[in-house]
Amino acid sequence: MSKATITLPSEILDELKRLLHAGSKTEAVMRAVESEIRRRKVERICSMAGSMEFVRSADDLRHGDDRLG
């Protein structure tokens, strides 16, 4: 884990702790950062909707695992 020193307005940090029901400032910031990362990943995945082509049917994917013999 890395240490970083950041300067945030107390009001924003207090509100973040309250909204996230975080026990510490570190927990509040970690949860907020993790949430933003997750949100951006979901946004990226959603932007790819309809852009992928599947060559196998859903039924084949479900039941046609060649590794099972």
C-alpha positions as CSV (number, residue, x, y, z in Angstrom):
1,M,0.0,0.0,0.0
2,S,1.3,3.5,-0.8
3,K,1.0,6.6,1.4
4,A,0.0,9.9,-0.1
5,T,-0.6,13.3,1.4
6,I,-3.6,15.1,-0.1
7,T,-5.3,18.3,0.9
8,L,-9.1,18.3,1.0
9,P,-11.5,20.8,2.4
10,S,-12.7,19.5,5.8
11,E,-16.4,20.0,4.8
12,I,-16.0,17.7,1.8
13,L,-14.2,15.0,3.8
14,D,-16.7,15.1,6.6
15,E,-19.6,14.8,4.2
16,L,-17.9,11.9,2.4
17,K,-17.5,10.1,5.7
18,R,-21.1,10.7,6.6
19,L,-22.5,9.6,3.3
20,L,-20.4,6.5,3.1
21,H,-20.8,5.7,6.8
22,A,-17.1,5.4,7.0
23,G,-15.3,5.0,10.3
24,S,-12.2,6.9,9.2
25,K,-11.0,9.4,6.6
26,T,-8.9,6.8,4.9
27,E,-11.8,4.4,4.6
28,A,-14.0,7.1,3.2
29,V,-11.4,8.1,0.5
30,M,-10.6,4.5,-0.3
31,R,-14.3,3.6,-0.8
32,A,-14.9,6.8,-2.9
33,V,-11.9,6.0,-5.1
34,E,-12.9,2.3,-5.5
35,S,-16.5,3.4,-6.4
36,E,-15.2,5.8,-9.1
37,I,-13.0,3.2,-10.6
38,R,-15.9,0.7,-10.6
39,R,-18.2,3.3,-12.2
40,R,-15.8,4.0,-15.0
41,K,-15.2,0.3,-15.7
42,V,-19.0,-0.2,-16.0
43,E,-19.3,2.8,-18.2
44,R,-16.6,1.5,-20.5
45,I,-18.3,-2.0,-20.7
46,C,-21.7,-0.4,-21.4
47,S,-20.2,1.7,-24.2
48,M,-19.2,-1.5,-25.9
49,A,-22.7,-2.8,-26.0
50,G,-23.6,-4.1,-29.4
51,S,-20.0,-3.9,-30.7
52,M,-19.1,-7.6,-30.1
53,E,-19.9,-10.4,-32.4
54,F,-20.5,-13.9,-31.1
55,V,-19.9,-16.8,-33.3
56,R,-21.4,-19.4,-31.0
57,S,-25.0,-19.5,-29.8
58,A,-25.9,-19.0,-26.2
59,D,-27.1,-22.6,-26.0
60,D,-23.9,-23.9,-27.4
61,L,-21.9,-21.8,-24.9
62,R,-24.0,-23.2,-22.1
63,H,-24.0,-26.8,-23.0
64,G,-21.3,-27.3,-25.6
65,D,-18.2,-27.3,-23.6
66,D,-15.8,-29.5,-25.6
67,R,-13.6,-30.0,-22.5
68,L,-16.3,-32.0,-20.8
69,G,-16.1,-34.8,-23.4
